Amino acid sequence: MIQHFSFKPLYENTQLPGWTLSFFYKQRKYQAEYKKDGAIQYIGEPPAADELAQVEKMIHELILFHVYD
C-alpha cells in the first residue's frame, strides 16, 4: 500500500498536466514525475520490477481521485 502520497504541479501554469510525486511503499521513499500521457518517470530507483505494475496502478488511481475528480 502506498503511504504519504503527495503531488505538486510540474509547471507553474497549473492548467498544464504533469505532477511531481512522492510516496512511501514498503517503508521506502520514492519520487517520480507523472507525465500528461500517464507515463510515470521515477527519479532515482523505481520499485522492484515484480511490484512495479501494482505500484503504478495505485498511483494512477490516486492521481485520478485527487486531480481529475
C-alpha positions in Angstrom: 0.0 0.0 0.0 1.2 3.5 -0.8 1.5 5.8 2.1 2.2 9.6 2.5 1.3 10.2 -1.2 1.8 13.9 -2.2 1.9 15.6 -5.5 2.6 19.1 -6.9 2.1 20.6 -10.3 5.1 20.1 -12.6 4.7 23.5 -14.2 3.8 27.0 -12.8 0.9 27.1 -15.1 -1.4 24.6 -13.3 -3.5 24.2 -16.4 -0.7 22.1 -18.0 -0.9 18.5 -17.0 2.1 16.9 -15.2 2.9 16.4 -11.5 5.8 15.6 -9.3 5.0 12.8 -6.8 6.5 11.4 -3.6 5.3 8.5 -1.6 6.4 5.6 0.6 6.0 2.0 -0.4 7.1 -0.8 1.8 8.9 1.7 4.1 10.9 3.1 1.2 10.6 6.6 -0.2 10.1 7.1 -4.0 9.9 10.2 -6.1 8.6 10.4 -9.7 7.1 12.6 -12.3 3.6 11.8 -13.7 3.5 12.9 -17.3 0.5 14.2 -19.2 0.2 10.9 -21.1 0.1 8.9 -17.9 3.7 7.8 -18.0 5.5 7.6 -14.7 9.2 8.5 -14.7 11.0 7.7 -11.5 13.6 10.0 -10.0 16.1 7.6 -8.6 15.5 3.9 -8.3 12.0 2.6 -9.1 10.1 -0.1 -7.1 11.1 -3.7 -7.8 10.2 -5.0 -11.2 7.8 -7.6 -9.9 5.9 -4.9 -7.9 6.1 -2.1 -10.5 2.7 -2.8 -12.2 0.9 -2.9 -8.9 2.5 0.4 -7.7 1.8 2.2 -10.9 -1.9 1.1 -10.8 -2.2 2.6 -7.3 -0.5 5.8 -8.5 -2.9 6.1 -11.4 -5.9 5.6 -9.0 -4.6 8.2 -6.6 -4.0 10.8 -9.4 -7.5 10.1 -10.8 -9.0 10.6 -7.4 -7.0 13.7 -6.3 -6.5 15.5 -9.7 -9.3 14.6 -12.0 -12.2 14.1 -9.5 
